Amino acid sequence: MKFELSPELTQMRDALRKFARAELEPLEDAIDRTGELPPHLLPLLGKHGYLSMRLPVDVGGAGMGLFPYCLMLEEFSRSHRVFGLLASAGGGLTPIAIARHGSAEQKRKYLAGLMDGSMRTAFALTEPAGGSDNSAMTTRGDKVAGGWVLNGRKHYINGAHDAHFIVVIAITDPVKRTRGGVTAFLVDKGTPGFNVTRVDTTMGSDVIKLAEIEFADCRVPDGAVLGKPGQGFDLAKESLRDGRMAVSCSCIGTADRLLEMSAAHAKSRVTFGKPLAERQAIQWMLADSEVDIAAGRAMVYQTLAQIDEGRDVGTAASICKLYCSEMVGRVADRAVQIHGGMGIVQGYPVERMYRDVRHYRIGEGSSEVQRMLIAKDVLKRA
Ligand SMILES: Cc1cc2nc3c(=O)[nH]c(=O)nc-3n(C[C@H](O)[C@H](O)[C@H](O)COP(=O)(O)OP(=O)(O)OC[C@H]3O[C@@H](n4cnc5c(N)ncnc54)[C@H](O)[C@@H]3O)c2cc1C
């Protein structure tokens, strides 16, 4: 099913696909084998302007909307999940939050490096006490003369092990807690009392690493507060809608590539004297994946267009994230089935993608959390 995009978005999507085919796809196998990113990759994305698309023009970005940014993630995620994650460094919570809420000094210190790919960051909200229920977090920031002292532990923080600085969300008013008692801090690598205590590889590609970090009497200056004290939870929530749309588009990109590979394999693989593509059992799997992807694209593209028009989309981002993260799991499962043994052999993209897409149902709010939000809205309307 073909979706009509505006001429500008069509041109952009074509350029992104060309770039991804030429520069990203050739790297995907090596990245999966070694679990390492080539050092030139992030600066390359920076050079092409992919890390600054959404940042406002006054800080050196391109000032684009969410739709083009999400199209970029869709195209990059056709290749490897990590490319979408890397590109989202430029439009993810941290750079946007610094551009919107940061002091002049914070903008000067961090934004240029994030946009040109010389600097990496991570966002630390989840902790052992508070995952889906972030309001149960226990990491604290206590006010002292001239600054704050942080104590606590965060885990599952993507990329924290090699970040130049981290955004940390901490309770600064134990009475108000998430109602104005949470603050965001920018903590530089090497700050005494801030340590990476563990790095986990995940069931997806080894290149995606989640770190545990610890703050033990970690002292930061007043200038490390992002936004105002007490604004941290709102700041984190501000990015949720866009983060969910970003995940939805990444799922569509991966699903699309899986379907493309499945169809190609079905045409070339002959069993019992005929190509798989001539068997109804296989055709039905291809058809179901096509319908799944088309439904996801329809809801995601419509929601993105409405967001860029400045409309309130309610729970649409949760609906998109829930549907697309579960949809790509179904498409990946069918792709493995169509490929047979080749679908479970390591080093083949289908096997890698099958593992990688499982993450999508947990990060950026799990499927259950999305269902809770959607159901709450349904019940409010009843
Ligand atoms: C790939 C990946 C990258 C991540 N990167 C980051 C990052 O960079 N920074 C960061 O801060 N966090 C990150 N996370 C953490 C992620 O946000 C949490 O894993 C997620 O919020 C779930 O929290 P939890 O793991 O503590 O699970 P829990 O909250 O313990 O939930 C366990 C299960 O119970 C379900 N559940 C929980 N409450 C309910 C309920 N009330 N009703 C029904 N079911 C419920 C959940 O949906 C889940 O299935 C990342 C996670 C992944 C997978």
The ligand as an SDF file (V2000), in Angstrom:
LIG
                    3D

 53 58  0  0  0  0  0  0  0  0999 V2000
   16.0970   -1.0580   25.1250 C   0  0  0  0  0  0  0  0  0  0  0  0
   15.7400   -0.2520   26.3490 C   0  0  0  0  0  0  0  0  0  0  0  0
   16.3190    0.9920   26.5350 C   0  0  0  0  0  0  0  0  0  0  0  0
   16.0190    1.7410   27.6790 C   0  0  0  0  0  0  0  0  0  0  0  0
   16.6280    2.9310   27.8370 N   0  0  0  0  0  0  0  0  0  0  0  0
   16.3490    3.6880   28.9230 C   0  0  0  0  0  0  0  0  0  0  0  0
   17.0030    4.9540   29.1100 C   0  0  0  0  0  0  0  0  0  0  0  0
   17.8380    5.3800   28.2860 O   0  0  0  0  0  0  0  0  0  0  0  0
   16.7110    5.6680   30.2260 N   0  0  0  0  0  0  0  0  0  0  0  0
   15.8010    5.2450   31.1430 C   0  0  0  0  0  0  0  0  0  0  0  0
   15.5680    5.9680   32.0980 O   0  0  0  0  0  0  0  0  0  0  0  0
   15.1870    4.0310   31.0020 N   0  0  0  0  0  0  0  0  0  0  0  0
   15.4370    3.2420   29.9290 C   0  0  0  0  0  0  0  0  0  0  0  0
   14.8520    2.0090   29.7810 N   0  0  0  0  0  0  0  0  0  0  0  0
   14.0350    1.4800   30.8540 C   0  0  0  0  0  0  0  0  0  0  0  0
   12.5640    1.3980   30.5430 C   0  0  0  0  0  0  0  0  0  0  0  0
   12.0140    2.6880   30.5030 O   0  0  0  0  0  0  0  0  0  0  0  0
   11.9410    0.5010   31.6170 C   0  0  0  0  0  0  0  0  0  0  0  0
   12.4640   -0.8030   31.4440 O   0  0  0  0  0  0  0  0  0  0  0  0
   10.4360    0.4840   31.5040 C   0  0  0  0  0  0  0  0  0  0  0  0
    9.9010    1.7240   31.8950 O   0  0  0  0  0  0  0  0  0  0  0  0
    9.8260   -0.6210   32.3810 C   0  0  0  0  0  0  0  0  0  0  0  0
   10.2820   -0.5270   33.7020 O   0  0  0  0  0  0  0  0  0  0  0  0
   10.8330   -1.8340   34.4470 P   0  0  0  0  0  0  0  0  0  0  0  0
   11.8480   -2.4560   33.5690 O   0  0  0  0  0  0  0  0  0  0  0  0
   11.2240   -1.4450   35.8210 O   0  0  0  0  0  0  0  0  0  0  0  0
    9.6110   -2.8410   34.5080 O   0  0  0  0  0  0  0  0  0  0  0  0
    8.4570   -2.8480   35.6150 P   0  0  0  0  0  0  0  0  0  0  0  0
    7.9390   -1.4880   35.8310 O   0  0  0  0  0  0  0  0  0  0  0  0
    8.9400   -3.6070   36.7810 O   0  0  0  0  0  0  0  0  0  0  0  0
    7.3500   -3.7010   34.8730 O   0  0  0  0  0  0  0  0  0  0  0  0
    7.4740   -5.1190   34.6680 C   0  0  0  0  0  0  0  0  0  0  0  0
    6.3040   -5.5770   33.8050 C   0  0  0  0  0  0  0  0  0  0  0  0
    5.0790   -5.3180   34.5010 O   0  0  0  0  0  0  0  0  0  0  0  0
    4.2440   -4.4930   33.7130 C   0  0  0  0  0  0  0  0  0  0  0  0
    3.5320   -3.5830   34.6040 N   0  0  0  0  0  0  0  0  0  0  0  0
    4.0430   -2.6570   35.4340 C   0  0  0  0  0  0  0  0  0  0  0  0
    3.0740   -2.0200   36.1040 N   0  0  0  0  0  0  0  0  0  0  0  0
    1.8980   -2.5620   35.6670 C   0  0  0  0  0  0  0  0  0  0  0  0
    0.5270   -2.3340   35.9640 C   0  0  0  0  0  0  0  0  0  0  0  0
    0.1480   -1.3770   36.8180 N   0  0  0  0  0  0  0  0  0  0  0  0
   -0.4090   -3.0900   35.3330 N   0  0  0  0  0  0  0  0  0  0  0  0
   -0.0420   -4.0370   34.4480 C   0  0  0  0  0  0  0  0  0  0  0  0
    1.2190   -4.2990   34.1170 N   0  0  0  0  0  0  0  0  0  0  0  0
    2.1950   -3.5700   34.7160 C   0  0  0  0  0  0  0  0  0  0  0  0
    5.1700   -3.7520   32.7650 C   0  0  0  0  0  0  0  0  0  0  0  0
    4.4970   -3.3490   31.5960 O   0  0  0  0  0  0  0  0  0  0  0  0
    6.2110   -4.8170   32.4810 C   0  0  0  0  0  0  0  0  0  0  0  0
    5.7200   -5.6900   31.4960 O   0  0  0  0  0  0  0  0  0  0  0  0
   15.1150    1.2500   28.6500 C   0  0  0  0  0  0  0  0  0  0  0  0
   14.5270   -0.0200   28.4490 C   0  0  0  0  0  0  0  0  0  0  0  0
   14.8210   -0.7640   27.3100 C   0  0  0  0  0  0  0  0  0  0  0  0
   14.1680   -2.1110   27.1240 C   0  0  0  0  0  0  0  0  0  0  0  0
  1  2  1  0
  2  3  1  0
  2 52  2  0
  3  4  2  0
  4  5  1  0
  4 50  1  0
  5  6  2  0
  6  7  1  0
  6 13  1  0
  7  8  2  0
  7  9  1  0
  9 10  1  0
 10 11  2  0
 10 12  1  0
 12 13  2  0
 13 14  1  0
 14 15  1  0
 14 50  1  0
 15 16  1  0
 16 17  1  0
 16 18  1  0
 18 19  1  0
 18 20  1  0
 20 21  1  0
 20 22  1  0
 22 23  1  0
 23 24  1  0
 24 25  2  0
 24 26  1  0
 24 27  1  0
 27 28  1  0
 28 29  2  0
 28 30  1  0
 28 31  1  0
 31 32  1  0
 32 33  1  0
 33 34  1  0
 33 48  1  0
 34 35  1  0
 35 36  1  0
 35 46  1  0
 36 37  1  0
 36 45  1  0
 37 38  2  0
 38 39  1  0
 39 40  1  0
 39 45  2  0
 40 41  1  0
 40 42  2  0
 42 43  1  0
 43 44  2  0
 44 45  1  0
 46 47  1  0
 46 48  1  0
 48 49  1  0
 50 51  2  0
 51 52  1  0
 52 53  1  0
M  END
$$$$
